[in-house]
Amino acid sequence: MPEFDLDSFKKTWQEQPVQPKYDNREILQMLNRKSRNYVKYIFWISVVEFLFFSVLGLFYFFQEEESDSFRKMLERLGAQEAPEVENNFGHAYLAIKIISLLITAYFVLKFYSNYRKIKIEENLKGLITRIIKFKTTVNAFILISIVLLISFTFVLAAFIFYTLNSQNVQPSNADLTITVVGLTVSTLLGISLIWLYYRLVYGTIIKKLDKNLHQLKEIDSQEN
């Protein structure tokens, strides 16, 4: 192993090219471009999500798996077939899917609008404000996705207990416990997957945007 030569190391260090210095204006422009790119990435990711769930929704629109699962759950609890309730449940489930797609479409447009509004020539305070608003929009998108999943669970549970009550069915404690625990665990698992997905995909980009925001605030403090 070669010995460490301090004098040689100093000489090599001194021969390194001097890094160029940038003024605040140039740094602001670079941070602005980087921020626009991060917002653009999230916009395109949301577009892919919208297209994916749209195609998936159209595929399942012609399937009856939801009604079959709902029917099997009722049978397990001792209820008889209830075509009218099953039909209403199908309508409610379809409504939730449509609402989910409309909300996703809204946020796609919102992300695109945020991207268009971040301009190179925008002033510093305006850029900081837009980045903060964009982060708030992303957090709202994640929160609403979780709320929709919880809403579906409540709708499913409401239809199950309504059917049991209307048919005067008293399921065994074991079957009722299994159903409640199953709904709770599946909902928590769904929430965890949503959180993990957005944490990995959106969170990575938001962290980089946070770093830009911190640097922008430092420049703002220097100018005041």
N, CA and C of each residue as an Amber inpcrd file, in Angstrom:
protein
   672
   0.8560000  -1.2030000   0.0000000   0.0000000   0.0000000   0.0000000
   0.8860000   1.2450000   0.0000000   0.7010000   2.2050000  -0.9150000
   1.5730000   3.3910000  -0.9840000   1.3830000   4.2940000   0.2170000
   2.4860000   4.9630000   0.6510000   2.4080000   5.8590000   1.7980000
   1.7250000   7.1670000   1.4000000   1.0570000   7.7440000   2.3880000
   0.3530000   9.0000000   2.1580000   1.3430000  10.1580000   2.2250000
   1.4320000  10.9610000   1.1770000   2.3610000  12.0900000   1.0970000
   1.5560000  13.3840000   1.2020000   1.6670000  14.0640000   2.3570000
   0.8870000  15.2650000   2.5990000   1.2330000  16.3830000   1.6350000
   2.5330000  16.5810000   1.3540000   2.9530000  17.6480000   0.4390000
   2.3980000  17.4200000  -0.9640000   2.4420000  16.1720000  -1.3910000
   1.9100000  15.8380000  -2.7180000   0.4090000  16.0670000  -2.7670000
  -0.2690000  15.7350000  -1.6480000  -1.7120000  15.9180000  -1.5770000
  -2.0740000  17.4030000  -1.6530000  -1.3030000  18.2410000  -0.9380000
  -1.5550000  19.6820000  -0.9560000  -1.3630000  20.2490000  -2.3550000
  -0.3060000  19.7880000  -3.0150000  -0.0160000  20.2810000  -4.3620000
  -1.1360000  19.9140000  -5.3250000  -1.6010000  18.6660000  -5.2060000
  -2.6930000  18.2110000  -6.0790000  -3.9540000  19.0200000  -5.8240000
  -4.2330000  19.3010000  -4.5450000  -5.4200000  20.0740000  -4.1810000
  -5.3460000  21.4970000  -4.7430000  -4.1520000  22.0970000  -4.6470000
  -3.9970000  23.4620000  -5.1340000  -4.1280000  23.5580000  -6.6440000
  -3.8260000  22.4570000  -7.3340000  -3.9070000  22.4550000  -8.7910000
  -5.3150000  22.2230000  -9.3070000  -6.2640000  21.9200000  -8.3800000
  -7.6450000  21.7060000  -8.7980000  -8.2210000  23.0080000  -9.3580000
  -9.0060000  22.9390000 -10.4210000  -9.5810000  24.1680000 -10.9860000
 -10.5430000  24.8340000 -10.0110000 -10.5240000  26.1410000  -9.9940000
 -11.3940000  26.8990000  -9.0970000 -12.8370000  26.7840000  -9.5730000
 -13.6990000  26.4430000  -8.6240000 -15.1100000  26.3130000  -8.9720000
 -15.7020000  27.6920000  -9.2930000 -16.4900000  27.7910000 -10.3290000
 -17.0750000  29.0840000 -10.6770000 -18.0530000  29.5630000  -9.6110000
 -18.0720000  30.8620000  -9.4020000 -18.9750000  31.4430000  -8.4240000
 -20.2170000  31.9890000  -9.1300000 -21.3510000  31.7410000  -8.5250000
 -22.6080000  32.1980000  -9.1120000 -23.2430000  33.2360000  -8.1850000
 -23.8520000  34.2290000  -8.8040000 -24.5740000  35.1870000  -7.9760000
 -25.9730000  34.6400000  -7.7080000 -26.6940000  35.3430000  -6.8470000
 -28.0190000  34.8720000  -6.4350000 -28.9790000  34.7610000  -7.6140000
 -28.8210000  35.6520000  -8.5810000 -29.7050000  35.6280000  -9.7510000
 -29.5410000  34.3270000 -10.5370000 -28.2780000  33.9380000 -10.7330000
 -28.0110000  32.7070000 -11.4800000 -28.4520000  31.4740000 -10.6940000
 -28.2150000  31.5110000  -9.3750000 -28.6510000  30.3890000  -8.5370000
 -30.1720000  30.2750000  -8.5600000 -30.8540000  31.4010000  -8.5110000
 -32.3120000  31.4140000  -8.5520000 -32.8310000  30.7860000  -9.8380000
 -32.2070000  31.1210000 -10.9490000 -32.6340000  30.5630000 -12.2350000
 -32.4160000  29.0400000 -12.2870000 -31.2790000  28.5900000 -11.7430000
 -31.0120000  27.1520000 -11.7290000 -32.0120000  26.4130000 -10.8450000
 -32.2890000  26.9800000  -9.6600000 -33.2500000  26.3520000  -8.7550000
 -34.6530000  26.3540000  -9.3590000 -34.9590000  27.4200000 -10.0970000
 -36.2650000  27.5130000 -10.7400000 -36.4230000  26.4070000 -11.7860000
 -35.3850000  26.2290000 -12.6080000 -35.4380000  25.1760000 -13.6350000
 -35.5730000  23.7950000 -13.0010000 -34.7980000  23.5620000 -11.9480000
 -34.8600000  22.2690000 -11.2700000 -36.2470000  22.0450000 -10.6690000
 -36.8080000  23.0980000 -10.0880000 -38.1400000  22.9790000  -9.4810000
 -39.1900000  22.6730000 -10.5380000 -39.0920000  23.3440000 -11.6810000
 -40.0210000  23.0650000 -12.7870000 -39.9260000  21.6070000 -13.2290000
 -38.7120000  21.0930000 -13.2760000 -38.5310000  19.7040000 -13.6810000
 -39.1620000  18.7440000 -12.6790000 -39.0160000  19.0220000 -11.3780000
 -39.6000000  18.1540000 -10.3620000 -41.1290000  18.1620000 -10.4470000
 -41.6890000  19.3550000 -10.6430000 -43.1400000  19.4620000 -10.7850000
 -43.6020000  18.7290000 -12.0460000 -42.8040000  18.8390000 -13.1020000
 -43.1420000  18.1500000 -14.3540000 -43.1450000  16.6390000 -14.1610000
 -42.1730000  16.1290000 -13.3930000 -42.1260000  14.6830000 -13.1370000
 -43.4030000  14.2060000 -12.4460000 -43.8240000  14.9480000 -11.4320000
 -45.0430000  14.5620000 -10.7110000 -46.2530000  14.6490000 -11.6240000
 -46.2770000  15.6540000 -12.4950000 -47.3890000  15.7710000 -13.4440000
 -47.4750000  14.5340000 -14.3270000 -46.3620000  14.1030000 -14.9020000
 -46.3770000  12.9480000 -15.7980000 -46.6850000  11.6550000 -15.0500000
 -46.2300000  11.5530000 -13.8210000 -46.5680000  10.3750000 -13.0130000
 -48.0710000  10.3200000 -12.7820000 -48.6820000  11.4700000 -12.4740000
 -50.1240000  11.5130000 -12.2450000 -50.8970000  11.2010000 -13.5270000
 -50.3550000  11.6150000 -14.6860000 -50.9960000  11.2820000 -15.9640000
 -50.9980000   9.7660000 -16.1730000 -49.8660000   9.1270000 -15.9050000
 -49.7740000   7.6650000 -16.0470000 -50.7480000   6.9760000 -15.0970000
 -50.8470000   7.4750000 -13.8570000 -51.7920000   6.9030000 -12.8960000
 -53.2200000   7.0230000 -13.4080000 -53.5560000   8.1870000 -13.9260000
 -54.9230000   8.4060000 -14.4230000 -55.2400000   7.4560000 -15.5750000
 -54.3180000   7.3290000 -16.5110000 -54.5400000   6.4320000 -17.6470000
 -54.6310000   4.9810000 -17.1880000 -53.7710000   4.6070000 -16.2480000
 -53.7710000   3.2300000 -15.7470000 -55.1000000   2.8860000 -15.0880000
 -55.5550000   3.7560000 -14.1820000 -56.8010000   3.4730000 -13.4690000
 -58.0210000   3.6120000 -14.3770000 -57.9130000   4.4420000 -15.4030000
 -59.0130000   4.5410000 -16.3700000 -59.1780000   3.2280000 -17.1310000
 -58.0580000   2.6850000 -17.6170000 -58.0960000   1.4100000 -18.3350000
 -58.5450000   0.2910000 -17.4030000 -58.0220000   0.3070000 -16.1760000
 -58.4070000  -0.7140000 -15.2010000 -59.8910000  -0.6240000 -14.8700000
 -60.3920000   0.6130000 -14.7420000 -61.8110000   0.8000000 -14.4570000
 -62.6950000   0.3050000 -15.5830000 -62.2920000   0.5650000 -16.8340000
 -63.0640000   0.0770000 -17.9810000 -63.0650000  -1.4460000 -18.0420000
 -61.9310000  -2.0500000 -17.6660000 -61.8530000  -3.5100000 -17.6710000
 -62.8000000  -4.1170000 -16.6460000 -62.7730000  -3.5690000 -15.4270000
 -63.6180000  -4.1170000 -14.3750000 -65.0790000  -3.7080000 -14.5170000
 -65.3320000  -2.7190000 -15.3740000 -66.7190000  -2.2880000 -15.5870000
 -67.5500000  -3.4260000 -16.1780000 -66.8970000  -4.2650000 -16.9790000
 -67.6030000  -5.3720000 -17.6210000 -67.4800000  -6.6730000 -16.8190000
 -66.8610000  -6.5710000 -15.6450000 -66.7500000  -7.7430000 -14.7870000
 -67.7690000  -7.6550000 -13.6530000 -68.0330000  -8.7880000 -13.0300000
 -68.9640000  -8.8210000 -11.8980000 -68.2690000  -9.3360000 -10.6420000
 -66.9730000  -9.1520000 -10.5770000 -66.2280000  -9.6750000  -9.4420000
 -66.6320000  -9.0000000  -8.1410000 -66.9150000  -7.6890000  -8.1870000
 -67.3030000  -6.9880000  -6.9720000 -68.6110000  -7.5470000  -6.4180000
 -69.5820000  -7.7550000  -7.3030000 -70.8700000  -8.2920000  -6.8680000
 -70.7150000  -9.7110000  -6.3440000 -69.8710000 -10.5070000  -7.0030000
 -69.6360000 -11.8790000  -6.5480000 -69.0000000 -11.8940000  -5.1710000
 -68.0090000 -11.0400000  -4.9560000 -67.3450000 -10.9700000  -3.6530000
 -68.3210000 -10.5240000  -2.5750000 -69.1450000  -9.5470000  -2.9020000
 -70.1440000  -9.0570000  -1.9520000 -71.1520000 -10.1570000  -1.6230000
 -71.5860000 -10.9010000  -2.6400000 -72.5530000 -11.9870000  -2.4410000
 -71.9650000 -13.0940000  -1.5720000 -70.7230000 -13.4650000  -1.8340000
 -70.0710000 -14.5170000  -1.0510000 -69.9010000 -14.0970000   0.3980000
 -69.6260000 -12.8180000   0.6120000 -69.4800000 -12.3240000   1.9730000
 -70.7910000 -12.4130000   2.7300000 -71.8980000 -12.0870000   2.0400000
 -73.2230000 -12.1870000   2.6690000 -73.5700000 -13.6420000   2.9690000
 -73.2800000 -14.5270000   2.0380000 -73.5580000 -15.9510000   2.2420000
 -72.7770000 -16.4950000   3.4260000 -71.5470000 -16.0510000   3.5860000
 -70.7190000 -16.5100000   4.6960000 -71.3160000 -16.0830000   6.0350000
 -72.0050000 -14.9570000   6.0200000 -72.6270000 -14.4510000   7.2480000
 -74.0360000 -14.9980000   7.4520000 -74.5080000 -15.8240000   6.5130000
 -75.8120000 -16.4620000   6.6690000 -76.9590000 -15.7260000   6.0060000
 -76.6730000 -14.7000000   5.1960000 -77.7420000 -13.9510000   4.5300000
 -78.1060000 -14.6170000   3.2070000 -79.3280000 -14.3790000   2.7710000
 -79.7850000 -14.9030000   1.4880000 -79.4290000 -13.9230000   0.3740000
 -79.5780000 -14.3790000  -0.8590000 -79.3000000 -13.4950000  -1.9940000
 -80.2370000 -12.2970000  -1.9670000 -79.6610000 -11.1260000  -2.2380000
 -80.4420000  -9.8840000  -2.2410000 -80.0830000  -9.1140000  -3.5080000
 -80.7070000  -9.4740000  -4.6420000 -80.3560000  -8.8620000  -5.9360000
 -80.4300000  -7.3390000  -5.9270000 -81.4600000  -6.7940000  -5.2580000
 -81.6200000  -5.3350000  -5.2490000 -80.4770000  -4.6670000  -4.4910000
 -80.1280000  -5.2450000  -3.3380000 -79.0260000  -4.6820000  -2.5450000
 -77.7060000  -4.8240000  -3.2980000 -77.4950000  -5.9690000  -3.9260000
 -76.2830000  -6.1910000  -4.6950000 -76.1820000  -5.2040000  -5.8500000
 -77.3150000  -4.9360000  -6.4780000 -77.3390000  -3.9710000  -7.5840000
 -77.0020000  -2.5650000  -7.0950000 -77.5700000  -2.1940000  -5.9390000
 -77.2920000  -0.8780000  -5.3590000 -75.8290000  -0.7600000  -4.9450000
 -75.2900000  -1.8550000  -4.4260000 -73.8780000  -1.8540000  -4.0630000
 -73.0070000  -1.6590000  -5.2960000 -73.3760000  -2.3230000  -6.3850000
 -72.6350000  -2.1620000  -7.6400000 -72.6540000  -0.7280000  -8.1170000
 -73.8110000  -0.0700000  -7.9870000 -73.9130000   1.3440000  -8.3780000
 -73.0450000   2.2290000  -7.4860000 -73.0680000   1.9320000  -6.1720000
 -72.2670000   2.7230000  -5.2320000 -70.7760000   2.5560000  -5.5170000
 -70.3810000   1.3210000  -5.8010000 -68.9730000   1.0540000  -6.1020000
 -68.5470000   1.7610000  -7.3900000 -69.4220000   1.7390000  -8.3840000
 -69.1310000   2.4300000  -9.6430000 -69.0090000   3.9380000  -9.4190000
 -69.8770000   4.4780000  -8.5620000 -69.8260000   5.9110000  -8.2620000
 -68.5000000   6.2920000  -7.6120000 -68.0280000   5.4350000  -6.6950000
 -66.7570000   5.7140000  -6.0290000 -65.6110000   5.6860000  -7.0370000
 -65.6390000   4.7380000  -7.9770000 -64.5920000   4.6680000  -8.9960000
 -64.6170000   5.9050000  -9.8930000 -65.8180000   6.3470000 -10.2630000
 -65.9250000   7.5370000 -11.1090000 -65.4180000   8.7700000 -10.3690000
 -65.8090000   8.8910000  -9.0910000 -65.3460000  10.0200000  -8.2770000
 -63.8250000  10.0000000  -8.1680000 -63.2580000   8.8020000  -7.9770000
 -61.8070000   8.6650000  -7.8710000 -61.1140000   9.1320000  -9.1490000
 -61.6670000   8.7410000 -10.3090000 -61.0770000   9.1570000 -11.5840000
 -61.2080000  10.6610000 -11.7910000 -62.3600000  11.2220000 -11.4150000
 -62.5560000  12.6640000 -11.5690000 -61.5910000  13.4490000 -10.6820000
 -61.3870000  12.9530000  -9.4680000 -60.4530000  13.6140000  -8.5500000
 -59.0320000  13.5360000  -9.0930000 -58.6470000  12.3530000  -9.6120000
 -57.3170000  12.2060000 -10.1900000 -57.1410000  13.1370000 -11.3860000
 -58.1750000  13.2270000 -12.2250000 -58.1200000  14.1220000 -13.3850000
 -57.9660000  15.5770000 -12.9410000 -58.6720000  15.9360000 -11.8660000
 -58.5740000  17.3020000 -11.3350000 -57.1400000  17.6110000 -10.9020000
 -56.5180000  16.6580000 -10.1900000 -55.1560000  16.8980000  -9.7110000
 -54.1460000  16.8760000 -10.8520000 -54.4070000  16.0860000 -11.8930000
 -53.5430000  16.1250000 -13.0780000 -53.5260000  17.5420000 -13.6510000
 -54.7090000  18.1270000 -13.7890000 -54.8070000  19.5000000 -14.2990000
 -54.1640000  20.4980000 -13.3330000 -54.3310000  20.2290000 -12.0390000
 -53.7630000  21.1220000 -11.0260000 -52.2360000  21.0870000 -11.0770000
 -51.6650000  19.8840000 -11.2090000 -50.2080000  19.7620000 -11.3040000
 -49.6870000  20.4630000 -12.5620000 -50.4210000  20.3070000 -13.6520000
 -50.0080000  20.9480000 -14.9030000 -50.0710000  22.4660000 -14.7730000
 -51.1170000  22.9440000 -14.1040000 -51.2510000  24.3830000 -13.8920000
 -50.0980000  24.9150000 -13.0500000 -49.7130000  24.1720000 -12.0110000
 -48.5830000  24.5810000 -11.1660000 -47.2900000  24.6120000 -11.9640000
 -47.1380000  23.6320000 -12.8340000 -45.9330000  23.5760000 -13.6730000
 -45.8620000  24.7920000 -14.6020000 -46.9960000  25.1400000 -15.2030000
 -47.0230000  26.2760000 -16.1310000 -46.7680000  27.6010000 -15.4160000
 -47.1610000  27.7010000 -14.1580000 -47.0570000  28.9730000 -13.4470000
 -45.6550000  29.2410000 -12.9000000 -44.8340000  28.2030000 -12.7850000
 -43.4590000  28.4080000 -12.3260000 -42.6220000  28.8410000 -13.5270000
 -42.2300000  30.0870000 -13.5580000 -41.5140000  30.6440000 -14.7040000
 -40.1200000  31.1040000 -14.2800000 -39.2190000  31.0710000 -15.2410000
 -37.8260000  31.4400000 -14.9630000 -37.7220000  32.8750000 -14.4500000
 -38.5120000  33.7610000 -15.0170000 -38.3730000  35.1660000 -14.6570000
 -39.1880000  35.5440000 -13.4250000 -39.8270000  34.5740000 -12.7860000
 -40.6640000  34.8940000 -11.6290000 -39.7980000  35.3580000 -10.4560000
 -40.3320000  36.2600000  -9.6470000 -39.5750000  36.7670000  -8.5090000
 -39.4360000  35.6930000  -7.4310000 -38.5030000  35.9040000  -6.5250000
 -38.1370000  34.8920000  -5.5280000 -39.3040000  34.5330000  -4.6200000
 -39.9630000  35.5320000  -4.0620000 -41.0780000  35.2610000  -3.1480000
 -42.2060000  34.5170000  -3.8570000 -42.4430000  34.8680000  -5.1160000
 -43.4820000  34.1860000  -5.8750000 -43.1500000  32.7180000  -6.0860000
 -41.8690000  32.4370000  -6.3620000 -41.4370000  31.0550000  -6.5730000
 -41.5770000  30.2390000  -5.2910000 -41.1720000  30.8190000  -4.1740000
 -41.3030000  30.1300000  -2.8780000 -42.7640000  29.8100000  -2.5950000
 -43.6340000  30.7890000  -2.8400000 -45.0710000  30.5890000  -2.5940000
 -45.6370000  29.4720000  -3.4600000 -45.2400000  29.4250000  -4.7160000
 -45.7670000  28.4040000  -5.6330000 -45.2890000  27.0030000  -5.2460000
 -44.0470000  26.8860000  -4.8030000 -43.5320000  25.5810000  -4.3820000
 -44.2820000  25.0920000  -3.1420000 -44.5320000  26.0030000  -2.1980000
 -45.2720000  25.6300000  -0.9940000 -46.6940000  25.1900000  -1.3480000
 -47.3380000  25.9120000  -2.2620000 -48.6850000  25.5450000  -2.6950000
 -48.6890000  24.1960000  -3.4040000 -47.6500000  23.9520000  -4.1920000
 -47.5680000  22.6750000  -4.9020000 -47.4420000  21.5190000  -3.9170000
 -46.6090000  21.6880000  -2.8830000 -46.4710000  20.6500000  -1.8620000
 -47.8000000  20.3960000  -1.1600000 -48.5400000  21.4550000  -0.9060000
 -49.8600000  21.3130000  -0.2770000 -50.8040000  20.5330000  -1.1820000
 -50.7360000  20.7980000  -2.4890000 -51.5740000  20.0840000  -3.4590000
 -51.2520000  18.5950000  -3.4800000 -49.9700000  18.2620000  -3.4540000
 -49.5580000  16.8530000  -3.4420000 -50.0530000  16.1620000  -2.1830000
 -49.9160000  16.8150000  -1.0270000 -50.3860000  16.2350000   0.2360000
 -51.9000000  16.0190000   0.2130000 -52.6250000  16.9610000  -0.3920000
 -54.0800000  16.8190000  -0.4990000 -54.4500000  15.6290000  -1.3800000
 -53.7050000  15.4380000  -2.4580000 -53.9370000  14.3170000  -3.3660000
 -53.7660000  12.9790000  -2.6390000 -52.7050000  12.8740000  -1.8480000
 -52.4520000  11.6520000  -1.0850000 -53.5520000  11.4260000  -0.0530000
 -53.9180000  12.4850000   0.6710000 -54.9350000  12.3700000   1.7110000
 -56.2830000  11.9560000   1.1340000 -56.6640000  12.5510000   0.0130000
 -57.9470000  12.2170000  -0.6030000 -57.9600000  10.7740000  -1.1020000
 -56.8350000  10.2790000  -1.5970000 -56.7430000   8.8840000  -2.0320000
 -57.0170000   7.9430000  -0.8600000 -56.4830000   8.2710000   0.3030000
 -56.7080000   7.4580000   1.4990000 -58.1610000   7.5650000   1.9520000
 -58.7210000   8.7770000   1.9000000 -60.1210000   8.9830000   2.3070000
 -61.0690000   8.1830000   1.4140000 -60.7850000   8.1200000   0.1170000
 -61.6250000   7.3510000  -0.8020000 -61.6110000   5.8630000  -0.4470000
 -60.4450000   5.3440000  -0.0930000 -60.3460000   3.9380000   0.2960000
 -61.1550000   3.6760000   1.5700000 -61.0370000   4.5650000   2.5500000
 -61.8030000   4.4120000   3.7890000 -63.2960000   4.5220000   3.5080000
 -63.6720000   5.4230000   2.6040000 -65.0880000   5.5930000   2.2470000
 -65.6540000   4.3070000   1.6390000 -64.8640000   3.6610000   0.7800000
 -65.3160000   2.4060000   0.1780000 -65.5560000   1.3460000   1.2500000
 -64.6620000   1.2860000   2.2410000 -64.8230000   0.3100000   3.3250000
 -66.1040000   0.5730000   4.1030000 -66.3930000   1.8410000   4.3860000
 -67.6190000   2.1840000   5.1100000 -68.8610000   1.8460000   4.2810000
 -68.8000000   2.1100000   2.9810000 -69.9310000   1.7820000   2.1050000
 -70.1710000   0.2740000   2.0880000 -69.1140000  -0.4950000   1.9630000
 -69.2280000  -1.9550000   1.9550000 -69.8070000  -2.4560000   3.2720000
 -69.2770000  -1.9510000   4.3870000 -69.7730000  -2.3720000   5.7030000
 -71.2380000  -1.9850000   5.8780000 -71.6210000  -0.7890000   5.3880000
 -73.0080000  -0.3260000   5.5180000 -73.9610000  -1.2440000   4.7550000
 -73.5910000  -1.6490000   3.5540000 -74.4370000  -2.5500000   2.7680000
 -74.5360000  -3.9340000   3.4110000 -73.4420000  -4.4000000   3.9830000
 -73.4630000  -5.7130000   4.6450000 -74.4070000  -5.7110000   5.8380000
 -74.2630000  -4.7140000   6.7150000 -75.0900000  -4.6780000   7.9260000
 -76.5430000  -4.3220000   7.6020000 -76.7550000  -3.5590000   6.5530000
 -78.1250000  -3.2640000   6.1290000 -78.8230000  -4.5500000   5.6690000
 -78.1120000  -5.3640000   4.8950000 -78.6860000  -6.6210000   4.4110000
 -78.9670000  -7.5690000   5.5640000 -78.0420000  -7.6770000   6.5010000
 -78.2410000  -8.5480000   7.6640000 -79.4310000  -8.0870000   8.4910000
 -79.5490000  -6.7800000   8.6610000 -80.6430000  -6.2350000   9.4570000
 -81.9850000  -6.4180000   8.7610000 -82.0160000  -6.1950000   7.4400000
 -83.2830000  -6.3170000   6.7020000 -83.7700000  -7.7650000   6.6380000
 -82.8500000  -8.7300000   6.7010000 -83.2300000 -10.1400000   6.6690000
 -83.2590000 -10.7570000   8.0610000 -83.0720000  -9.9300000   9.0760000
 -83.0760000 -10.3980000  10.4770000 -82.0870000 -11.5510000  10.6890000
 -80.9250000 -11.4110000  10.1150000 -79.9010000 -12.4360000  10.2420000
 -78.9820000 -12.0940000  11.4120000 -78.7450000 -13.0880000  12.2580000
 -77.8360000 -12.9090000  13.3840000 -76.6260000 -13.8210000  13.1790000
 -75.5720000 -13.3220000  12.5380000 -74.3970000 -14.1680000  12.2940000
 -73.7010000 -14.5430000  13.5980000 -72.9930000 -15.6250000  13.5610000
 -72.2410000 -16.0430000  14.7510000 -71.1470000 -15.0250000  15.0540000
 -70.7670000 -14.9970000  16.3210000 -69.7180000 -14.0450000  16.7210000
 -68.4230000 -14.2750000  15.9610000 -68.1350000 -15.5500000  15.6920000
 -66.8900000 -15.8770000  14.9840000 -66.9190000 -15.3230000  13.5550000
 -68.0620000 -15.5400000  12.8450000 -68.1660000 -15.0440000  11.4650000
 -68.1400000 -13.5220000  11.4210000 -68.8190000 -12.9030000  12.3890000
 -68.8620000 -11.4380000  12.4230000 -67.4840000 -10.8660000  12.7240000
 -66.7890000 -11.5140000  13.6470000 -65.4410000 -11.0570000  14.0010000
 -64.4930000 -11.1770000  12.8110000 -64.5870000 -12.3110000  12.1050000
 -63.7320000 -12.5250000  10.9330000 -63.9990000 -11.4570000   9.8740000
 -65.2790000 -11.1390000   9.6670000 -65.6350000 -10.1330000   8.6590000
 -65.1000000  -8.7530000   9.0370000 -65.3210000  -8.3570000  10.2920000
 -64.8680000  -7.0400000  10.7510000 -63.3480000  -6.9450000  10.7040000
 -62.6730000  -7.9830000  11.1980000 -61.2110000  -7.9860000  11.1950000
 -60.6790000  -7.9730000   9.7600000 -61.3440000  -8.7490000   8.8840000
 -60.9280000  -8.7850000   7.4830000 -61.0360000  -7.4270000   6.8190000
 -62.1620000  -6.7330000   7.0490000 -62.3410000  -5.3980000   6.4750000
 -61.3160000  -4.4160000   7.0340000 -61.0740000  -4.5090000   8.3470000
 -60.1260000  -3.5870000   8.9870000 -58.7090000  -3.8090000   8.4710000
 -58.2960000  -5.0840000   8.4290000 -56.9360000  -5.4040000   7.9920000
 -56.7260000  -5.0200000   6.5290000 -57.7230000  -5.3340000   5.6670000
 -57.5850000  -5.0020000   4.2420000 -57.5260000  -3.4960000   4.0320000
 -58.2920000  -2.7500000   4.8380000 -58.2580000  -1.2810000   4.7210000
 -56.9160000  -0.7270000   5.1710000 -56.4230000  -1.2150000   6.3090000
 -55.1160000  -0.7570000   6.8060000 -54.0030000  -1.1290000   5.8440000
 -54.1210000  -2.3200000   5.2440000 -53.1170000  -2.7420000   4.2670000
 -53.1580000  -1.8410000   3.0360000 -54.3830000  -1.5140000   2.5930000
 -54.5270000  -0.6170000   1.4440000 -53.9570000   0.7630000   1.7290000
 -54.2240000   1.2790000   2.9300000 -53.6910000   2.5930000   3.3160000
 -52.1650000   2.5510000   3.3490000 -51.6150000   1.4650000   3.8890000
 -50.1590000   1.3210000   3.9750000 -49.5310000   1.2810000   2.5890000
 -50.1790000   0.5660000   1.6540000 -49.6470000   0.4760000   0.2980000
 -49.7030000   1.8300000  -0.4060000 -50.8250000   2.5530000  -0.2050000
 -50.9400000   3.8870000  -0.7880000 -49.8520000   4.7990000  -0.2290000
 -49.6870000   4.7710000   1.0920000 -48.6830000   5.6280000   1.7340000
 -47.2880000   5.2650000   1.2510000 -47.0000000   3.9450000   1.1630000
 -45.6810000   3.5090000   0.7320000 -45.4110000   3.9190000  -0.7130000
 -46.4220000   3.7660000  -1.5700000 -46.2550000   4.1350000  -2.9790000
 -45.9470000   5.6210000  -3.1220000 -46.7710000   6.4610000  -2.4970000
 -46.5600000   7.9030000  -2.6170000 -45.2820000   8.3470000  -1.9100000
 -44.9150000   7.6170000  -0.8570000 -43.6730000   7.9310000  -0.1460000
 -42.4700000   7.6910000  -1.0510000 -42.4910000   6.5770000  -1.7730000
 -41.3700000   6.2300000  -2.6400000 -41.3360000   7.0670000  -3.9170000
 -42.5080000   7.2380000  -4.5420000 -42.5710000   7.9250000  -5.8320000
 -42.6190000   9.4450000  -5.6470000 -43.6690000   9.9250000  -5.0000000
 -43.8250000  11.3680000  -4.8270000 -42.8640000  11.9080000  -3.7650000
 -42.6600000  11.1140000  -2.6950000 -41.8230000  11.5900000  -1.5940000
 -40.3990000  11.8770000  -2.0140000 -39.8490000  11.0460000  -2.8960000
 -38.4850000  11.2560000  -3.3700000 -38.3480000  12.5930000  -4.0930000
 -39.3390000  12.9110000  -4.9210000 -39.2970000  14.1740000  -5.6640000
 -39.5470000  15.3580000  -4.7320000 -40.4690000  15.1830000  -3.7920000
 -40.7850000  16.2700000  -2.8580000 -39.5740000  16.5990000  -1.9900000
 -38.7790000  15.6020000  -1.6250000 -37.5750000  15.8610000  -0.8320000
 -36.6160000  16.7720000  -1.5890000 -36.4660000  16.4910000  -2.8880000
 -35.5850000  17.3270000  -3.7080000 -36.1620000  18.7360000  -3.8460000
 -37.4810000  18.8090000  -3.9420000 -38.1300000  20.1130000  -4.0220000
 -37.9680000  20.8700000  -2.7070000 -38.0010000  20.1470000  -1.5930000
 -37.7770000  20.7560000  -0.2780000 -36.3750000  21.3560000  -0.1760000
 -35.4070000  20.6430000  -0.7460000 -34.0270000  21.1430000  -0.7320000
 -33.9280000  22.4490000  -1.5140000 -34.5960000  22.4830000  -2.6680000
 -34.6230000  23.7240000  -3.4410000 -35.2840000  24.8440000  -2.6530000
 -36.3850000  24.5060000  -2.0040000 -37.1280000  25.5000000  -1.2240000
 -36.2560000  26.0730000  -0.1060000 -35.4930000  25.2100000   0.5580000
 -34.5960000  25.6600000   1.6270000 -33.5460000  26.6330000   1.0790000
 -32.9830000  26.3110000  -0.0790000 -31.9680000  27.1870000  -0.6830000
 -32.5790000  28.5150000  -1.1170000 -33.7970000  28.4780000  -1.6350000
 -34.4800000  29.7040000  -2.0310000 -34.7520000  30.6030000  -0.8370000
 -35.1240000  30.0020000   0.2880000 -35.3790000  30.7900000   1.4900000
 -34.0950000  31.4070000   2.0120000 -32.9760000  30.7120000   1.8380000
 -31.6770000  31.2750000   2.2560000 -31.3380000  32.5110000   1.3980000
 -31.5790000  32.3890000   0.0960000 -31.3240000  33.5440000  -0.7850000
 -32.2270000  34.7030000  -0.4090000 -33.4820000  34.3950000  -0.0840000
 -34.4400000  35.4300000   0.3060000 -34.0010000  36.1380000   1.5830000
 -33.4700000  35.3770000   2.5380000 -33.0070000  35.9720000   3.7980000
 -31.7740000  36.8580000   3.5840000 -30.9530000  36.4830000   2.5990000
 -29.7590000  37.2870000   2.3010000 -30.1120000  38.6060000   1.6480000
 -31.2070000  38.5860000   0.8670000 -31.5930000  39.8130000   0.1530000
 -32.3740000  40.7650000   1.0310000 -32.9070000  40.2840000   2.1500000
 -33.6960000  41.1620000   3.0360000 -32.8070000  41.7540000   4.1320000
